Structures are given as structure tokens and as C-alpha cells.
Amino acid sequence: TGTPCLDYDTVFGRFDTSACIEALDLHDTARAIWNASKVLMYGIGDSLLACNLFAIDLLRIGITPIDAMRGSLCWAHSNLVRRDDVGLFVSYSGNWFPDLVKYMELIRKAQGRVIIVSSREADLELRSHADFVLKLPVGEDIRKSAGTLYSRVCTQYLLSCLYATVYSFDSTHNDEVRSRVVSPWAEGWQLTPHLGGLPL
């Protein structure tokens, strides 16, 4: 009847995710985000939650995130992409990516960049629509974690690594921008309408 010993690194997939990250891919993907005027987020369920947290991080350093999946505006947002804008498509399983190929094509046609974050071994046809693919570890079914805990933490951990890389490109500048953006909210919440009222 001893104290249960839970291997959090296994449950959360932190080591698995670190092993999947290719430093060069992460750097190049982060550079595309750093150079973008706006980042369109495509995610549902837990992936949408991860996108929202990543969006808040980007807001803090002056990069504009757009929840492209909100309501019926998905097509409109995808049609408003300009050169070097980025579409970030996040799904642990990747099962719904084929339904979004039309939006990937719109972004590429406008000379924007497409980023895919998934554990899915994307087939060649799907990869042909992406400029960057960041791989998540395959472990949700293997680990049998509680609910979607494994995939949720893996996704958030990778996006945190991506944000840290973006931040590192000019940390002095980003420190200054972050202080200007965050300071007005030090004494209360400010809602961000284009993210559906997410607090900074």
C-alpha cells in the first residue's frame, strides 16, 4: 500500500516530443512565423486550445494570430492571406487535414506558408501542401493515457518550443514589445475580439 509512483515524463510525453523535434525544422518554421504579418490558426478540440495558448504568446510579441476556424469565416480568412502570411494547421491525429487541403491550397496560392503539426505520418500528397511539417510522437494509443492527456501535453510542449525559438530571434526587441503589450493589462483583463475574447 505504498504511494503510487506515476512516471509523469511518460504520461506527458515530454521526452517523446523532444526526441521528435528536428532542430532545423523547428528553426525554419519559427523563422516563417517571425516573418509573417499574421498567423492563421486551424485547430479543433484540444488542438484548438493549444492554438489559443500559442496565439496569446504571439500577441505578446506583436505577431497577429487569427482563429481561422471561427464560425463560417474559415474560407474568408483563407482568402485574405497575403505573401509570407502563415497558416498553422494543428491536429494530433491529422484525421481532419484532408478536409482542409482547400485552405492550404489558398494559402500557398497567395504565396503564404503552410505549417502542419501532427503525429500523423503524412502521406506525400498531404506533405505536398505544406512548407513545414513538425512531427508529434505517436503515443496516445500506446500509452493509454487518461483521456487525451498525452496528445494535449505533447502538442502544447512542441508549440512552446516553437514560440521560444521565435522569441529568440530578437529577444531584446521581444522583451520591449511584450512589456508594452502586457503592461496595460497588469491591473485587469483585456479581451481580444479577434480571438473570441481570450484574455492576454
C-alpha positions as CSV (number, residue, x, y, z in Angstrom):
1,T,0.0,0.0,0.0
2,G,2.8,2.4,-0.8
3,T,2.5,5.7,-2.5
4,P,1.6,5.3,-6.2
5,C,4.5,6.2,-8.4
6,L,3.5,8.0,-11.6
7,D,6.0,8.5,-14.4
8,Y,5.0,12.0,-15.4
9,D,7.5,12.2,-18.2
10,T,6.0,9.1,-19.8
11,V,2.4,10.2,-19.2
12,F,3.0,13.7,-20.5
13,G,5.2,12.6,-23.4
14,R,7.8,15.3,-22.8
15,F,10.8,13.1,-23.7
16,D,8.9,11.6,-26.6
17,T,8.2,15.0,-28.0
18,S,11.8,16.2,-27.5
19,A,13.0,13.2,-29.4
20,C,10.7,14.0,-32.3
21,I,11.8,17.6,-32.7
22,E,14.2,18.3,-35.5
23,A,16.1,21.5,-34.6
24,L,16.5,22.7,-38.2
25,D,12.8,22.1,-39.0
26,L,11.8,24.0,-35.8
27,H,14.1,26.9,-36.6
28,D,12.9,27.2,-40.2
29,T,9.3,27.0,-39.1
30,A,9.8,29.6,-36.4
31,R,11.5,31.9,-38.9
32,A,8.5,31.8,-41.2
33,I,6.3,32.8,-38.2
34,W,8.7,35.6,-37.2
35,N,8.5,37.0,-40.8
36,A,4.7,36.7,-41.0
37,S,2.3,39.7,-40.7
38,K,-0.3,37.3,-39.4
39,V,-0.7,33.6,-38.5
40,L,-3.9,31.8,-39.2
41,M,-4.7,29.1,-36.7
42,Y,-6.6,25.9,-37.8
43,G,-7.4,23.5,-35.0
44,I,-10.3,21.8,-33.3
45,G,-10.9,20.3,-29.9
46,D,-7.7,20.1,-27.8
47,S,-5.7,21.3,-30.8
48,L,-7.7,24.5,-30.8
49,L,-6.9,25.0,-27.1
50,A,-3.2,24.6,-27.9
51,C,-3.6,27.1,-30.8
52,N,-5.3,29.6,-28.5
53,L,-2.4,29.5,-26.0
54,F,0.1,29.8,-28.8
55,A,-1.9,32.7,-30.1
56,I,-1.7,34.6,-26.8
57,D,2.1,34.1,-26.8
58,L,2.3,35.5,-30.3
59,L,0.2,38.5,-29.3
60,R,2.6,39.3,-26.6
61,I,5.4,39.9,-29.1
62,G,3.3,41.7,-31.7
63,I,2.5,38.9,-34.1
64,T,-1.1,38.8,-35.1
65,P,-2.9,35.5,-34.7
66,I,-6.2,34.7,-36.3
67,D,-8.6,32.0,-35.3
68,A,-9.4,30.9,-38.9
69,M,-11.8,28.2,-37.8
70,R,-14.2,30.5,-36.1
71,G,-17.8,30.2,-37.4
72,S,-18.2,30.5,-41.1
73,L,-15.2,32.7,-41.6
74,C,-12.7,29.9,-42.5
75,W,-13.0,30.4,-46.2
76,A,-12.9,34.2,-45.9
77,H,-9.8,34.2,-43.7
78,S,-8.0,31.8,-46.0
79,N,-8.8,34.0,-49.0
80,L,-7.3,37.1,-47.2
81,V,-3.9,35.7,-46.9
82,R,-1.0,37.8,-48.2
83,R,2.5,36.9,-49.2
84,D,4.5,35.4,-46.3
85,D,1.4,35.0,-44.0
86,V,1.4,31.6,-42.3
87,G,-1.3,29.0,-41.9
88,L,-0.8,26.8,-38.9
89,F,-2.7,23.5,-39.0
90,V,-2.6,21.6,-35.8
91,S,-4.1,18.1,-35.2
92,Y,-2.6,15.3,-33.2
93,S,-4.3,12.6,-35.3
94,G,-4.3,14.5,-38.5
95,N,-7.6,12.9,-39.5
96,W,-9.3,16.1,-40.5
97,F,-6.4,17.5,-42.6
98,P,-7.7,16.2,-45.9
99,D,-10.9,18.3,-45.3
100,L,-8.7,21.4,-45.0
101,V,-6.5,20.9,-48.1
102,K,-8.6,23.5,-49.9
103,Y,-7.5,26.1,-47.4
104,M,-3.9,25.0,-47.6
105,E,-4.1,25.5,-51.4
106,L,-5.5,29.0,-51.0
107,I,-2.7,30.0,-48.6
108,R,0.0,28.5,-50.9
109,K,-1.6,30.2,-54.0
110,A,-1.3,33.6,-52.2
111,Q,2.4,32.8,-51.5
112,G,1.8,32.2,-47.9
113,R,3.4,29.4,-45.9
114,V,1.7,26.3,-44.5
115,I,2.8,24.6,-41.3
116,I,1.4,21.2,-40.2
117,V,1.8,19.9,-36.7
118,S,0.7,16.3,-36.2
119,S,1.6,12.8,-35.2
120,R,0.3,11.5,-38.4
121,E,2.8,10.1,-40.9
122,A,1.6,12.5,-43.5
123,D,1.4,10.9,-47.0
124,L,3.2,12.5,-49.9
125,E,0.0,14.2,-51.2
126,L,-0.6,15.9,-47.9
127,R,3.0,16.9,-47.5
128,S,2.9,18.5,-50.9
129,H,0.5,21.1,-49.5
130,A,2.9,22.1,-46.6
131,D,6.1,24.1,-46.4
132,F,6.9,22.7,-42.9
133,V,5.9,19.6,-41.0
134,L,6.5,19.3,-37.3
135,K,6.2,15.8,-36.0
136,L,4.5,14.9,-32.8
137,P,5.2,11.5,-31.1
138,V,2.8,8.6,-31.7
139,G,1.9,7.6,-28.2
140,E,-1.8,8.4,-27.4
141,D,-3.0,4.8,-28.1
142,I,0.2,3.2,-26.9
143,R,0.4,5.0,-23.6
144,K,-3.3,4.7,-22.9
145,S,-3.1,8.0,-21.0
146,A,-6.1,9.5,-19.3
147,G,-8.4,10.9,-22.0
148,T,-6.3,12.9,-24.4
149,L,-3.7,14.0,-21.8
150,Y,-0.7,12.6,-23.7
151,S,-1.5,14.3,-27.1
152,R,-2.6,17.5,-25.4
153,V,0.7,18.0,-23.5
154,C,2.8,16.9,-26.4
155,T,1.2,19.4,-28.7
156,Q,1.5,22.2,-26.2
157,Y,5.1,21.4,-25.4
158,L,6.0,21.5,-29.1
159,L,4.2,24.8,-29.7
160,S,6.0,26.2,-26.6
161,C,9.4,25.2,-28.1
162,L,8.3,26.8,-31.3
163,Y,7.4,30.1,-29.5
164,A,10.7,30.1,-27.6
165,T,12.5,29.8,-30.9
166,V,10.5,32.6,-32.4
167,Y,11.2,34.7,-29.3
168,S,15.0,34.0,-29.5
169,F,15.4,35.7,-32.9
170,D,15.4,39.1,-31.3
171,S,14.8,38.7,-27.5
172,T,15.7,42.3,-26.7
173,H,13.1,43.6,-29.1
174,N,10.5,41.0,-28.0
175,D,11.2,41.9,-24.3
176,E,10.3,45.5,-25.1
177,V,7.2,44.6,-27.2
178,R,6.0,42.2,-24.5
179,S,6.3,44.9,-21.8
180,R,4.3,47.4,-23.9
181,V,1.6,44.8,-24.7
182,V,1.3,43.2,-21.3
183,S,1.6,46.4,-19.1
184,P,-1.9,47.8,-19.9
185,W,-3.4,44.6,-18.6
186,A,-1.5,44.4,-15.4
187,E,-4.4,45.6,-13.3
188,G,-7.2,43.7,-15.1
189,W,-8.2,41.6,-18.1
190,Q,-8.4,42.9,-21.6
191,L,-10.4,40.8,-24.1
192,T,-9.1,40.3,-27.6
193,P,-12.1,40.2,-30.0
194,H,-10.3,38.5,-33.0
195,L,-9.6,35.6,-30.7
196,G,-13.1,35.3,-29.5
197,G,-12.5,37.2,-26.2
198,L,-9.3,35.4,-25.0
199,P,-7.6,37.3,-22.1
200,L,-3.9,38.2,-22.6
